[in-house]
Amino acid sequence: MHLIEVTVRKDEIKISGHANYAAYGQDIICAGVTALARTLIKSIKDLTEDKMEYEISPGWVDIKYGNLSEKAKTLVDSFFIGICMIANEFPDYVRIAQLM
């Protein structure tokens, strides 16, 4: 079984795996998860003063941060809402582990 796993902790978000819902370049689940992750990173960088480290590669996103501002926390919450919507729509392809 192919699956995207999203792990959310108080100081990091990790995303790993591939949905394999459709052919490469046509997989709406992978595209949605990638878009949410990239938007979160860019939004925190552009809209806040918060510091973070991140790594993105095919099938892997790792975002680490420290004490977030209220604005950055709202951005992370928005990311989480989006990921939950995808996971609810496609539960066989996305699993979320929230470890706070």
N, C-alpha and C positions, 0 to 999 in steps of 0.2 A: 504494500500500500504506500502510495506517495502522499506526502503531507507537508504543509508548512507549519512549523512550530513557532509560536510567538511566546517568549518568556518576558514578563514584565516584573521588574523589581523596583524598589524605591530609588535606586541609583543607576539603573540600566534597563535597556530593552534589547533583547536578542531575537533575531528572526532567522530561521534556518530551514532549508529544504526547498522543494519544488512541489507544486500542486499536481503537475502533469494532468491538468483538466483538459487541455487541448495542446495542439502542436506548438513548439517553440515559436514565439512571436505572435501567437494567437490565444494565449492562455490569459483569460480575463481575470482569473483569481490572482495569479502571480503579478500581473500588471497592476491590479488594484492595491495589493499589499505593498509593492514597490513604490507606487505613487504616494501612498500614505507615509511611508518611511522617509522618502526623499523630501516630501513636503514638510514633515516634522523637523528634519535636520535643517533645511533652509529657513524655515520660519523661526526656529530658535536662534540661528545665526543672525538673521536679518532684523528680527523684531525685538530681541532682548539683548542684554549684556551678559547673559549666562555663558559659562564655559562648558564645553563638552568635547568629548573625543568620539570619533566614529570611524567605522570601517565598513565599506560596502564592496561586495564582490558577488558574482553570480551565486545565488542560493544562500547568501549570508549577509546579514546586516547586524552590526554591533554598535550600539549607542550607549555611551557612559557619561553620566553627569553627576554633579554634586548637589548642593543645596540650590534648588531652583526658585526663581522668583515666582510670584503669583501668576504673571503673564505666561511664563514657560510652563508652569503646572497646568494652566488652562490648555495650552497647546498639546501637552502630553495627554490630557484627558480627552481632547478632541480626537487625537490619533487613536486612542483606546476605543472610543465610541465607533470610529470607522472600522477598526479591526474586528470589533465585536459584531458589527453589522455583516461583514463579510463571512465571519465564522458562523453566524446564525443562518445565513443564506446557503452556505456550503460547508456544513459540519464535517463531511467526510474528507475535506481537503485542508482545513485550517483548524489547528488546536491552540488554545490559549492557556498558559499557565501563569497565574498571577501570584507571585511570591513576594509579599510585602513584609 
